Amino acid sequence: MQGCDASVLLDGPNSEKTAVQNWGLGGFVIIDKIKTVLEQRCPGAVSCADILNLATRDALHLAGAPSYPVFTGRRDALTSSKSSVDLPSPSISWQASLDYFKSRGLNVLDMTTLLGSHTMGKTHCRFILDRLYNFNGTRRPDPSMDSSFLSSMRKLCPPRTKKGQSDPLVYLNPQSGANYTFTQSYYSRVLSNKAVLGVDQQLLFGNDTRDITDEFAAGFEDFRRSFALSMSRMGAIKVLTGNQGQIRRNCRIPNH
């Protein structure tokens, strides 16, 4: 991603929005409605990037996450491209995941905390088929997966979809499912080897991340406090300000 610049909101055949890593993203219509009202009342004053950050904070708070400060004044990107989407694979190694976060100014606590957002949401089966059927090319499942959990996930994600069938979606945290409730249950599932994504399960492979996982699974308030801080830190990555970028009138297209 380019940073906190709302580039993901731009339409286009080669935009971030259409990249495979962003399949399943939603909420664009809600952002459009917020922008429409703001442009009517305060034209050219509030960027799409600020709207996105504020809306994320409020949506998380409604789900039970702590509120955290969002400093406004961001500007919007002028362009968006699939080539700028560098989200890591869901099966990335523990070290590669940590390196990814560090390259953006975040640390091991931020990584372990922010992955906890997987207590809500969905993912496509295509991103976990390797864990279920061909882990590291072995033609066997990921040995770290709980056997009963593996069986239930295989029922939801067959090795091949039928003709005309779309790629199924599964909950990242089956325990909360469609309730979209922010809890520490994600960490309990990791400790029980019932994480959906490989990157989540690998939190047990590092001493620091294992200790943090144990702490968050046992104490919800510790997780809440850390989450607020890490979300605030992530919201400051590559922010456009001053004369950089623009304040779009429509979040889907750059100003002419």
C-alpha positions as CSV (number, residue, x, y, z in Angstrom):
1,M,0.0,0.0,0.0
2,Q,1.1,3.6,-0.6
3,G,0.2,4.6,2.9
4,C,-2.7,6.3,4.7
5,D,-3.8,8.3,1.6
6,A,-7.1,6.6,0.6
7,S,-5.5,5.3,-2.6
8,V,-7.6,2.1,-2.0
9,L,-10.8,4.0,-2.6
10,L,-9.9,5.0,-6.2
11,D,-11.8,3.2,-9.0
12,G,-10.2,1.8,-12.1
13,P,-9.3,-1.5,-13.8
14,N,-5.8,-1.5,-12.4
15,S,-6.5,0.1,-9.0
16,E,-5.7,-1.2,-5.6
17,K,-9.4,-1.9,-5.1
18,T,-9.3,-4.6,-7.8
19,A,-6.1,-6.3,-6.5
20,V,-6.6,-9.9,-5.4
21,Q,-5.3,-9.1,-1.9
22,N,-8.2,-6.7,-1.5
23,W,-11.0,-9.0,-2.6
24,G,-13.8,-8.9,-0.1
25,L,-13.2,-5.3,1.0
26,G,-16.4,-3.4,1.6
27,G,-17.8,-0.3,3.0
28,F,-17.1,1.9,-0.1
29,V,-20.7,3.0,-0.4
30,I,-20.7,4.2,3.2
31,I,-17.6,6.2,2.7
32,D,-19.2,7.8,-0.4
33,K,-22.2,8.8,1.6
34,I,-20.1,10.4,4.3
35,K,-18.1,12.3,1.7
36,T,-21.2,13.5,0.0
37,V,-22.6,15.0,3.2
38,L,-19.2,16.6,4.1
39,E,-18.8,18.2,0.7
40,Q,-22.3,19.7,1.0
41,R,-21.5,21.2,4.3
42,C,-17.7,21.8,4.2
43,P,-16.6,21.6,0.6
44,G,-12.9,20.8,0.0
45,A,-12.2,20.6,3.8
46,V,-12.1,16.9,4.7
47,S,-10.0,14.4,2.8
48,C,-11.1,10.8,2.0
49,A,-8.0,9.6,3.9
50,D,-9.2,11.3,7.1
51,I,-12.7,10.0,6.5
52,L,-11.4,6.4,6.1
53,N,-9.3,6.6,9.3
54,L,-12.1,8.1,11.4
55,A,-14.7,5.7,10.0
56,T,-12.3,2.7,10.8
57,R,-11.8,3.9,14.4
58,D,-15.6,4.4,14.9
59,A,-16.5,1.0,13.3
60,L,-14.0,-0.7,15.5
61,H,-15.3,1.1,18.6
62,L,-18.8,0.0,17.8
63,A,-17.5,-3.6,17.7
64,G,-16.0,-3.3,21.2
65,A,-12.5,-2.0,20.4
66,P,-11.1,1.0,22.3
67,S,-11.3,4.4,20.9
68,Y,-8.0,6.1,19.9
69,P,-6.9,9.5,18.7
70,V,-6.9,10.1,14.9
71,F,-5.0,13.2,14.0
72,T,-6.6,14.8,10.9
73,G,-5.1,16.8,8.1
74,R,-4.2,14.0,5.7
75,R,-4.3,14.5,1.9
76,D,-5.5,12.1,-0.7
77,A,-3.4,10.2,-3.3
78,L,-3.7,11.1,-6.9
79,T,-3.2,7.6,-8.3
80,S,-3.8,4.0,-7.3
81,S,-2.3,0.9,-8.8
82,K,-2.3,-2.8,-8.2
83,S,1.5,-2.7,-8.4
84,S,1.5,-0.6,-5.2
85,V,-0.3,-3.3,-3.2
86,D,2.4,-5.2,-1.3
87,L,0.4,-6.9,1.3
88,P,2.2,-10.1,2.4
89,S,0.9,-13.6,1.7
90,P,-1.4,-15.0,4.5
91,S,1.2,-17.9,4.7
92,I,4.2,-15.6,5.1
93,S,6.8,-16.8,7.6
94,W,7.1,-15.3,11.1
95,Q,10.4,-13.6,10.3
96,A,9.2,-12.2,6.9
97,S,6.0,-10.9,8.6
98,L,8.1,-9.1,11.3
99,D,10.4,-7.7,8.6
100,Y,7.4,-6.3,6.8
101,F,6.1,-4.5,9.8
102,K,9.5,-3.2,10.7
103,S,9.9,-1.8,7.2
104,R,6.9,0.4,8.0
105,G,8.2,1.7,11.4
106,L,6.3,-0.8,13.5
107,N,7.7,-3.3,16.0
108,V,7.0,-6.9,17.2
109,L,4.3,-5.7,19.6
110,D,2.6,-3.7,16.9
111,M,2.6,-6.8,14.6
112,T,1.2,-9.2,17.2
113,T,-1.4,-6.6,18.3
114,L,-2.6,-5.6,14.8
115,L,-2.9,-9.2,13.7
116,G,-5.4,-9.4,16.5
117,S,-7.8,-7.5,14.3
118,H,-8.4,-10.9,12.7
119,T,-10.8,-11.5,15.6
120,M,-13.3,-10.2,13.0
121,G,-13.7,-10.3,9.3
122,K,-13.5,-12.9,6.5
123,T,-11.0,-14.3,4.0
124,H,-11.3,-16.2,0.7
125,C,-10.6,-19.9,0.8
126,R,-7.9,-19.4,-1.9
127,F,-5.7,-17.9,0.7
128,I,-5.7,-20.9,3.0
129,L,-5.9,-23.9,0.6
130,D,-2.2,-24.5,0.9
131,R,-2.6,-24.9,4.7
132,L,-5.5,-27.3,4.2
133,Y,-4.2,-29.5,1.4
134,N,-0.6,-28.8,0.3
135,F,1.4,-27.1,3.0
136,N,4.9,-26.1,1.6
137,G,4.3,-28.4,-1.4
138,T,4.0,-31.6,0.8
139,R,0.5,-32.4,-0.4
140,R,-0.4,-32.7,3.2
141,P,-2.1,-30.1,5.6
142,D,-0.2,-27.8,7.8
143,P,0.9,-30.0,10.7
144,S,0.3,-27.1,13.2
145,M,-3.4,-27.1,12.6
146,D,-5.7,-28.8,15.2
147,S,-7.2,-31.9,13.5
148,S,-10.8,-31.1,14.3
149,F,-10.4,-27.5,13.1
150,L,-8.8,-28.8,9.9
151,S,-11.7,-31.1,9.2
152,S,-14.2,-28.3,9.7
153,M,-12.3,-25.9,7.4
154,R,-12.0,-28.5,4.7
155,K,-15.8,-28.8,4.6
156,L,-16.0,-25.0,4.0
157,C,-13.1,-24.9,1.5
158,P,-13.0,-27.8,-0.9
159,P,-9.7,-28.2,-2.9
160,R,-11.4,-27.1,-6.1
161,T,-14.5,-25.1,-6.7
162,K,-17.2,-26.4,-8.9
163,K,-17.8,-24.8,-12.3
164,G,-19.5,-21.5,-11.9
165,Q,-18.9,-21.4,-8.2
166,S,-17.2,-18.4,-6.7
167,D,-14.4,-18.6,-4.2
168,P,-16.0,-19.2,-0.8
169,L,-15.5,-16.8,2.1
170,V,-14.8,-18.0,5.6
171,Y,-14.7,-16.2,8.9
172,L,-11.2,-15.4,10.2
173,N,-12.5,-16.1,13.7
174,P,-15.3,-18.7,13.5
175,Q,-15.9,-18.1,17.2
176,S,-17.3,-14.6,16.7
177,G,-18.6,-15.3,13.2
178,A,-21.0,-12.7,11.8
179,N,-21.3,-10.9,15.2
180,Y,-18.2,-8.9,14.4
181,T,-17.3,-8.6,18.1
182,F,-13.9,-7.4,19.2
183,T,-12.5,-9.8,21.8
184,Q,-9.3,-11.5,22.7
185,S,-10.6,-14.9,21.5
186,Y,-8.3,-14.7,18.4
187,Y,-5.3,-15.2,20.7
188,S,-7.0,-18.2,22.4
189,R,-7.6,-19.8,19.0
190,V,-3.9,-19.3,18.1
191,L,-2.8,-21.0,21.3
192,S,-5.2,-23.9,20.5
193,N,-3.8,-24.2,16.9
194,K,-7.1,-23.1,15.4
195,A,-6.0,-20.0,13.5
196,V,-7.4,-19.7,10.0
197,L,-4.4,-17.9,8.4
198,G,-0.9,-19.3,8.5
199,V,0.6,-15.9,9.5
200,D,-1.6,-15.9,12.6
201,Q,-0.6,-19.4,13.7
202,Q,3.1,-18.5,13.4
203,L,2.8,-16.1,16.3
204,L,3.7,-19.2,18.3
205,F,7.0,-19.6,16.5
206,G,8.7,-16.5,18.0
207,N,9.5,-16.2,21.7
208,D,8.3,-12.5,21.8
209,T,5.2,-13.1,19.9
210,R,4.4,-16.2,21.9
211,D,4.7,-14.3,25.2
212,I,2.5,-11.5,23.8
213,T,-0.1,-14.0,22.6
214,D,-0.2,-15.6,26.0
215,E,-0.6,-12.2,27.7
216,F,-3.4,-11.0,25.4
217,A,-5.3,-14.3,25.6
218,A,-5.3,-13.9,29.4
219,G,-6.0,-10.2,29.6
220,F,-8.4,-8.4,27.3
221,E,-7.6,-4.9,28.7
222,D,-3.9,-5.4,27.9
223,F,-4.9,-6.2,24.3
224,R,-7.3,-3.2,24.1
225,R,-4.7,-0.7,25.3
226,S,-2.0,-2.1,22.9
227,F,-4.5,-2.1,20.0
228,A,-5.3,1.6,20.5
229,L,-1.6,2.5,20.4
230,S,-0.8,0.3,17.4
231,M,-3.7,1.5,15.4
232,S,-2.7,5.1,16.0
233,R,0.9,4.3,15.0
234,M,-0.3,2.6,11.8
235,G,-2.4,5.6,10.9
236,A,0.7,7.7,10.7
237,I,2.4,5.6,8.0
238,K,3.3,7.6,4.8
239,V,0.8,10.4,5.4
240,L,0.4,13.0,2.7
241,T,0.2,16.6,4.1
242,G,0.6,20.2,3.1
243,N,0.9,20.5,-0.7
244,Q,1.1,16.8,-1.3
245,G,-1.8,15.0,-3.0
246,Q,-5.2,16.7,-2.9
247,I,-8.5,16.7,-1.1
248,R,-10.7,14.7,-3.5
249,R,-14.3,15.9,-4.2
250,N,-15.2,12.3,-5.0
251,C,-13.3,9.5,-3.2
252,R,-13.5,7.3,-6.2
253,I,-11.8,9.6,-8.7
254,P,-9.0,12.2,-8.5
255,N,-9.9,15.8,-9.0
256,H,-9.3,17.0,-12.6
